[in-house]
Amino acid sequence: MKSSLQPGNNQLILVGVLVVAFIVALFFGVSIGQENYFETYIVLLLLGTPAMLFVLKGNYWIFIPFVIRCGLPAIPIVAGRAVALKEIWLALCVIMLAGQLLIYRSRRPIFNRIEFIPIYVILTWVVIMFFREGIGLAILGSAEQGGRKYVGIVLGIISIFVIAHQSISEKQCKWLVKLILIATFTATVYALVNYLFFRVVTVEEAQWANTYYTYHQILSNFPLILVMWTFSKYSPTEIIFKIKLWAGFILGFSYSLVMYSGKRMHFALALLVPVISAVIRRQYAAVMMYGAAAVILLSILIVGQGVVDKMPGSVERALSFVDYIPGVEWKSNRIKKTTFRSTLNEIALEKIAEHPVIGNGLSVSESEIIEYEAMEEYAVEEVDLHAFSMAAGSAWHNTWLGVSTDFGIPCAIIYAIFWLQMFRYAFKLRRDLPVGSAVRMLVTFLLIMNIGDLLQSWVAGHSLEDLLWIRGWQFGILLAIKFQFEKGAYYSDESSVGEHDQVLVSKA
C-alpha cells in the first residue's frame, strides 16, 4: 500500500518543473549579471521556439509574419555563420505542413494552381542564376554573400506555399493583425535598445549620425503601421463624422511620432494613408476634404518656414519635403543633403547596362569588395561613401532598379506581375467579403500596406530576398482566403456580440 507521504506522479512532475525553473532562473540571473545579453537571448530563443510551437500546434503558420517582421538578431552557429529566427521557423513550418499533408487525408497539396505561375517563374529564374554564377551547391563558402541570399529567396517563396495551404478563421485574422503590430513594435524596441546601449561606432560615424541619422529614424515604422491599421479598421468618414476618440488619439500620437522621427518618406506616406483608405472605399468626398487639408498644411509649411527652423532638427527634416516644390527653398542649413540614392542609381544603371537580361546575380567576390572599398576611399566629396557598401549588399533603395540589377529586367517585369496579382486579389476579396468581418479588415490592412510600399518603391526596396520576405507571407494569406472563398464558404459577422466568430455560410 502506497504511503500517503510518497509523492504521486503529479507531485513529481511539479517538483521537476520547479527544479528546471530554478536552474533556468539562476542561469538568466548570472548571465544578465555578467552582461552576457546575447547568450541570454540565444537560450531564450532555444527555449521559446519549441514552447511556442507546442502552444500554437496547428496554428504554427500564424507566427510567420511575426518572425519575419520582428527584426531580432540571428543566432551564431559556427564561425562566420548564423541563422535567423525567421529561417528556423520557416524550416519548422515546412516540416509541420508535410506532416499535415501526410496525416490528414482532407488536406491536399495545391501546388498546381494557376495563381502560383509567377512564383514558379521567379523561382526558376533564381535557380538558373544560382548555378550560372558558379555558386552551385557550394552555398557555405564560394561567395561572400550570394549563396545565403539565394536561400533567403527560396524561403520567402516557401512562406507563400505554407500559408496558402491553411484555412484562415476570423479569430486567426484578428491574431494576424495583432502579430503584425506586435512584431513592428518589437523591431522598434530592439533597434532602439541596440542603438542606445550596444552600438559601437567610430568618431567619424558618430559625427555623421548626429548630423543626419539618429535614433529618431527608428521611431517611424511603428506609428506608420498604426496609422495604416487605424484606417483599415475605420473608414475616414467614420473617424471624421462618428468621432472615434480613441482612434483620434492613436492618429495624433502616430503622426507626431512619425514627424519627430525625421523620415520624410514615411511622413509623406502617413499623410497619404487616409487618402488611400478613402479611395479604396470610394469615399471621394473624404478624398476632397483630405486634399484641401493637405493644401492648407503645405501653405502653412511654405509660409512658416522660419518658424519650422526653430523646431527640433528631426522634425525639420521630416517637413523639408517642401524643398522639392518648384520655387520653394528650405531656409535652414541644418539639414544635411544626401546623395547616396542617386549614387546607388548610377551604380545600378551601369550594372543593368552590362547585363540587362539575365542580371548580375547576388554573389560578391573578394575583388569586387576591394573595388568598392577603393571607391569609398577615393570618392569625391559630394558622393555618399556608404552607397558603395550598400551596392555590394544589394541594398539598392529602389525596388525596380534593385531587381533589374541583380536578376535582369525580365525578372523585374515578372515581379511586377506578381505584385499586380496581389492587388487584384485584395481588391476582389474586399468587394466580396462581408463588411465588419475581421477577414475583410485584414485584407484591407494588407492592401493599404502594399499600396504604401508601391508608392515608395522608387526610394525603397532592395533585391528579391528582401522583397519576397516582405511580400511572400502577405500573398500567401490572400491566396488562402481566396481558396477558402472558392470552396463555397465565406466569413459572415452574424454575431451581435462583436466577437466576429467564424461563421461558414454557403454561397448558395
C-alpha positions in Angstrom: 0.0 0.0 0.0 1.4 3.4 -1.0 2.3 5.7 1.8 0.4 9.0 2.0 3.8 10.7 2.3 5.1 9.3 -1.0 4.6 11.9 -3.8 2.4 10.9 -6.7 3.2 11.4 -10.4 1.7 14.9 -10.4 3.8 15.9 -7.4 7.0 14.5 -9.1 6.2 16.5 -12.3 5.7 19.6 -10.2 9.0 19.2 -8.4 10.7 18.6 -11.7 9.2 21.8 -13.2 10.3 23.8 -10.1 13.8 22.5 -10.3 14.1 23.3 -14.0 12.6 26.7 -13.5 15.1 27.4 -10.7 18.1 26.3 -12.9 16.8 28.5 -15.8 16.2 31.5 -13.5 19.7 31.0 -12.0 21.3 30.9 -15.4 19.5 34.0 -16.6 20.4 35.9 -13.4 24.1 35.0 -13.7 24.1 35.8 -17.5 22.4 39.2 -17.1 24.6 40.0 -14.1 27.7 39.3 -16.1 26.2 41.3 -19.0 26.1 38.2 -21.3 23.0 39.6 -23.0 23.4 37.8 -26.4 23.9 34.5 -24.6 20.7 35.1 -22.6 18.9 35.9 -25.9 20.0 32.6 -27.5 18.9 30.5 -24.6 15.5 32.3 -24.5 15.1 31.6 -28.3 16.1 28.0 -27.9 13.6 27.5 -25.1 10.9 29.8 -26.5 10.7 28.3 -30.1 9.6 24.8 -29.2 7.4 26.2 -26.5 5.7 28.5 -29.0 5.3 25.6 -31.5 3.7 23.5 -28.7 1.3 26.3 -27.9 0.3 27.1 -31.5 0.1 23.4 -32.7 -1.9 23.5 -35.9 -1.7 27.3 -35.9 2.1 27.3 -36.3 1.9 29.2 -39.6 0.3 32.2 -37.9 3.6 33.1 -36.4 5.3 33.6 -39.7 4.5 37.4 -40.0 6.0 37.9 -36.5 9.3 36.2 -37.1 9.8 38.0 -40.4 9.0 41.5 -39.1 10.3 41.4 -35.5 13.9 42.2 -36.5 15.5 40.1 -33.8 19.2 39.2 -34.3 20.5 36.0 -35.9 21.9 33.0 -33.9 25.5 32.2 -34.5 26.2 28.5 -35.3 29.8 28.2 -36.4 32.4 30.8 -37.1 31.1 33.4 -39.5 27.8 31.6 -39.9 24.4 32.4 -38.3 20.8 31.5 -38.7 17.9 34.0 -38.3 14.7 33.3 -36.3 12.6 33.5 -39.5 14.8 30.8 -41.2 14.4 28.5 -38.2 10.6 29.0 -38.1 10.2 28.5 -41.8 12.1 25.2 -41.6 9.8 24.1 -38.8 6.7 25.2 -40.8 7.8 23.1 -43.8 8.1 20.0 -41.5 4.7 20.8 -39.9 3.0 21.2 -43.4 4.5 18.0 -44.6 3.1 16.2 -41.6 -0.3 17.7 -42.1 -0.4 16.6 -45.8 0.7 13.1 -44.9 -1.5 12.6 -41.8 -4.8 14.3 -42.8 -6.4 12.9 -45.9 -8.6 16.1 -46.1 -5.5 18.2 -46.7 -4.4 18.0 -50.3 -1.4 19.7 -51.9 -2.4 22.7 -54.1 0.8 23.3 -55.9 -0.8 23.1 -59.3 -2.9 26.2 -59.0 -2.6 28.8 -61.8 -2.1 31.5 -59.2 1.4 30.2 -58.5 2.7 30.7 -62.1 4.5 34.0 -61.4 6.1 32.4 -58.3 7.3 29.4 -60.2 8.7 31.6 -63.0 10.6 33.7 -60.4 11.9 30.6 -58.6 13.1 29.1 -61.9 14.9 32.3 -62.8 16.5 32.4 -59.4 17.7 28.8 -59.6 19.2 29.4 -63.1 21.1 32.5 -61.7 22.2 30.5 -58.7 24.0 27.9 -60.9 25.1 30.4 -63.6 27.0 32.4 -61.1 29.3 29.5 -60.2 27.9 29.3 -56.7 26.3 25.9 -57.5 25.9 23.8 -54.4 28.8 25.4 -52.5 26.5 27.6 -50.5 28.7 27.8 -47.5 31.8 29.4 -49.0 32.1 30.1 -52.7 30.9 33.7 -52.4 30.8 36.4 -49.7 27.0 36.6 -49.6 25.5 35.1 -52.7 24.5 31.6 -51.5 22.9 32.7 -48.4 20.8 35.3 -50.2 19.6 32.7 -52.7 18.5 30.5 -49.8 16.6 33.5 -48.4 14.7 33.9 -51.7 13.6 30.3 -51.7 12.5 30.5 -48.0 10.5 33.7 -48.8 8.7 31.7 -51.6 8.2 28.7 -49.2 6.3 31.0 -46.8 3.7 31.5 -49.6 3.0 27.8 -50.0 2.9 27.1 -46.3 0.3 29.8 -45.6 -1.7 29.2 -48.8 -2.5 25.6 -47.6 -4.2 26.8 -44.5 -7.8 27.6 -43.7 -8.0 31.0 -42.0 -10.7 31.7 -39.4 -11.9 35.1 -38.1 -10.1 34.5 -34.9 -6.8 33.8 -36.8 -7.3 37.0 -38.8 -7.5 39.0 -35.6 -4.3 37.4 -34.4 -2.5 38.0 -37.7 -3.3 41.8 -37.4 -2.1 41.8 -33.7 1.1 39.9 -34.6 1.9 42.4 -37.4 1.6 45.3 -34.9 3.5 43.4 -32.1 6.3 42.4 -34.5 6.7 46.0 -35.7 6.8 47.3 -32.1 9.3 44.5 -31.1 11.6 45.5 -34.0 11.4 49.2 -33.0 12.2 48.4 -29.3 15.1 46.1 -30.3 16.6 48.7 -32.7 16.3 51.4 -30.1 18.0 49.3 -27.4 20.7 48.2 -29.8 21.3 51.8 -30.9 21.3 53.4 -27.5 23.2 50.8 -25.5 25.2 48.3 -27.6 26.2 50.3 -30.8 29.9 50.6 -31.3 30.8 53.4 -33.8 33.9 55.4 -34.8 34.3 59.1 -34.2 33.5 59.8 -37.8 30.4 57.6 -37.8 29.2 59.3 -34.6 29.6 62.7 -36.1 27.8 61.7 -39.2 25.0 60.1 -37.2 24.5 63.2 -35.0 24.1 65.4 -38.0 21.9 63.1 -40.1 20.8 59.7 -38.8 20.0 59.4 -35.1 17.8 57.2 -33.1 14.8 59.3 -34.3 14.9 57.4 -37.6 14.0 54.2 -35.8 10.8 55.7 -34.4 8.9 55.9 -37.8 8.0 52.3 -38.5 5.6 51.5 -35.7 3.5 54.7 -35.8 3.2 54.4 -39.6 1.9 50.8 -39.3 -0.5 52.1 -36.6 -1.9 54.8 -39.0 -2.4 52.0 -41.6 -4.1 49.8 -39.1 -6.4 52.6 -37.9 -7.6 53.5 -41.4 -8.0 49.8 -42.2 -10.3 49.3 -39.2 -12.2 52.5 -39.7 -13.0 54.5 -42.8 -12.1 58.2 -43.0 -15.7 59.2 -42.8 -16.2 57.1 -39.6 -13.2 58.8 -38.0 -14.4 62.3 -39.1 -18.1 62.2 -38.6 -18.6 59.5 -35.9 -15.7 61.0 -33.8 -13.8 57.9 -32.8 -12.0 59.4 -29.9 -9.5 56.6 -29.3 -8.8 56.4 -33.0 -8.1 60.1 -33.0 -5.8 59.7 -30.0 -3.8 56.9 -31.8 -3.6 59.0 -35.0 -2.4 62.1 -33.1 0.3 60.1 -31.3 1.3 58.3 -34.5 1.6 61.4 -36.7 3.5 63.3 -34.1 6.0 60.4 -33.7 6.4 60.0 -37.5 7.1 63.7 -37.8 9.6 63.6 -34.9 11.4 60.7 -36.5 12.6 62.8 -39.4 11.7 60.2 -42.0 10.4 62.3 -44.9 9.1 59.4 -47.0 7.3 57.8 -44.0 5.7 61.1 -43.0 4.6 61.8 -46.6 3.2 58.2 -46.8 1.4 58.7 -43.4 -0.3 61.8 -44.8 -1.4 59.7 -47.9 -2.8 56.8 -46.0 -6.2 58.4 -45.2 -6.5 59.3 -48.9 -5.6 55.7 -50.0 -8.2 54.4 -47.4 -10.9 56.8 -48.8 -10.2 55.9 -52.4 -10.3 52.1 -51.6 -13.8 52.7 -50.0 -14.8 55.1 -52.8 -15.4 57.9 -50.3 -14.5 60.6 -52.7 -15.9 63.4 -50.5 -13.3 62.4 -47.9 -10.6 62.5 -50.5 -11.5 66.1 -51.4 -11.5 67.0 -47.7 -8.1 65.5 -47.1 -6.8 67.1 -50.3 -7.9 70.5 -49.1 -6.3 69.9 -45.7 -3.1 68.9 -47.4 -3.1 72.2 -49.4 -3.6 74.2 -46.2 -0.9 72.3 -44.5 1.6 72.8 -47.3 0.7 76.5 -47.4 1.4 76.8 -43.7 4.7 75.0 -44.1 5.9 77.2 -47.0 4.8 80.4 -45.4 6.1 79.5 -41.9 9.5 78.1 -42.8 11.1 80.5 -40.3 9.0 79.0 -37.5 9.8 75.5 -38.6 13.5 76.3 -38.5 13.2 76.6 -34.7 11.8 73.1 -34.3 13.9 70.1 -33.5 16.2 69.0 -36.3 14.4 65.7 -36.9 11.0 67.4 -37.2 12.5 70.0 -39.5 13.9 67.2 -41.7 10.6 65.4 -41.9 8.9 68.7 -43.1 11.7 69.5 -45.5 10.0 67.8 -48.4 8.6 71.2 -49.3 12.1 71.8 -50.7 11.0 69.7 -53.7 8.2 72.1 -54.6 9.3 74.3 -57.6 10.1 77.8 -56.5 10.3 76.9 -52.8 13.7 76.7 -51.0 14.1 75.4 -47.5 15.9 78.2 -45.5 17.6 76.0 -42.9 21.2 74.9 -43.4 20.9 72.3 -40.6 19.6 69.6 -42.9 22.4 67.6 -44.4 21.7 66.7 -48.0 22.5 63.2 -49.0 23.2 61.8 -52.4 23.5 58.1 -51.7 20.3 57.2 -53.6 21.5 58.9 -56.7 24.9 57.2 -56.3 23.2 53.9 -55.9 21.0 54.6 -59.0 24.1 55.4 -61.1 25.8 52.1 -60.0 22.6 50.1 -60.7 22.2 51.6 -64.1 25.8 50.8 -65.0 25.3 47.2 -63.9 22.0 46.9 -65.8 23.7 48.2 -69.0 26.2 45.4 -68.6 23.7 42.6 -68.1 20.2 43.9 -68.9 18.5 40.5 -69.4 20.0 37.9 -67.0 21.3 40.4 -64.4 24.5 40.4 -62.3 23.5 38.0 -59.6 23.9 38.2 -55.9 27.4 36.9 -55.2 30.1 39.4 -54.3 33.7 38.3 -54.9 36.7 39.4 -53.0 38.0 41.5 -55.9 34.6 43.3 -56.1 34.7 44.2 -52.4 38.2 45.6 -52.8 37.0 47.7 -55.7 34.1 49.1 -53.7 36.4 49.9 -50.8 38.6 51.8 -53.2 35.6 53.7 -54.5 34.6 54.6 -51.0 38.2 55.8 -50.2 38.7 57.9 -53.3 35.1 59.0 -53.9 34.6 62.7 -54.4 33.2 64.7 -51.5 29.7 65.1 -52.9 29.2 61.3 -53.1 27.8 59.5 -50.0 30.6 57.0 -49.4 28.4 54.3 -47.8 26.5 53.9 -51.1 29.2 51.6 -52.4 28.9 49.2 -49.5 25.2 49.3 -49.9 25.6 48.3 -53.6 27.8 45.4 -52.5 25.0 44.2 -50.3 22.3 44.7 -52.9 20.7 47.3 -50.7 19.6 49.4 -53.7 16.9 51.5 -52.1 14.9 51.2 -55.3 12.7 48.1 -55.9 12.8 48.1 -59.7 16.4 49.0 -60.2 17.3 46.5 -57.5 15.6 43.5 -59.1 16.7 44.6 -62.6 20.3 44.9 -61.4 20.6 41.6 -59.7 18.2 39.5 -61.8 17.6 41.4 -65.0 14.8 43.5 -66.5 12.6 40.5 -67.4 12.6 39.3 -63.7 11.6 42.8 -62.6 8.6 42.6 -65.0 7.7 39.2 -63.6 7.9 40.6 -60.1 5.6 43.5 -61.1 3.1 40.9 -62.4 3.3 39.1 -59.1 2.6 42.4 -57.2 -0.3 43.3 -59.5 -1.7 39.9 -58.9 -1.7 40.7 -55.1 -3.6 43.9 -55.7 -6.2 42.2 -57.9 -6.9 39.5 -55.3 -7.1 42.0 -52.5 -9.5 44.4 -54.3 -11.8 41.5 -55.3 -11.8 40.0 -51.8 -12.6 43.3 -50.3 -15.6 43.6 -52.6 -16.9 40.1 -51.9 -16.2 39.7 -48.1 -18.8 40.9 -45.6 -18.5 44.3 -44.1 -17.4 44.2 -40.5 -15.7 40.9 -40.7 -12.1 40.5 -39.4 -11.0 38.9 -42.6 -12.1 41.9 -44.6 -10.3 44.2 -42.3 -7.1 42.1 -42.6 -7.4 42.2 -46.5 -7.8 46.0 -46.3 -4.8 46.2 -44.0 -2.6 44.2 -46.4 -3.9 46.3 -49.4 -3.0 49.6 -47.7 0.4 48.3 -46.7 1.1 47.2 -50.3 -0.1 50.4 -51.9 2.1 52.3 -49.5 5.1 50.1 -50.4 4.4 50.6 -54.1 4.3 54.4 -53.7 7.7 54.4 -52.0 9.2 51.7 -54.2 11.2 54.3 -56.1 13.2 55.1 -53.0 12.9 51.8 -51.0 13.3 48.1 -51.7 16.4 46.1 -52.2 16.7 42.8 -54.0 14.4 39.8 -54.3 15.4 38.3 -51.0 14.1 41.3 -49.0 11.1 41.8 -51.3 9.9 38.2 -51.1 10.3 38.1 -47.3 8.2 41.2 -47.1 5.6 40.3 -49.7 5.6 36.4 -49.6 3.6 35.8 -46.5 1.1 38.5 -47.5 0.5 36.9 -50.8 0.1 33.5 -49.0 -2.6 35.0 -46.8 -4.6 36.4 -49.7 -4.3 33.1 -51.6 -5.5 31.1 -48.5 -8.6 33.4 -48.2 -9.2 33.2 -51.9 -9.1 29.4 -52.0 -11.4 29.1 -49.0 -13.8 31.6 -50.6 -13.9 29.4 -53.7 -14.9 26.3 -51.8 -18.4 27.8 -51.2 -17.8 29.4 -47.8 -17.1 32.8 -46.6 -16.9 34.8 -43.4 -20.0 36.4 -42.1 -20.4 38.5 -39.0 -23.7 37.2 -37.7 -22.7 37.7 -34.0 -24.1 40.8 -32.4 -21.7 40.3 -29.5 -18.9 41.9 -31.5 -16.5 38.9 -31.3 -16.7 38.2 -35.1 -16.5 34.4 -34.6 -16.2 32.4 -37.7 -19.4 31.5 -39.4 -19.4 29.5 -42.6 -22.3 30.3 -44.9 -23.0 28.6 -48.1 -22.9 30.8 -51.2 -26.0 29.0 -52.5 
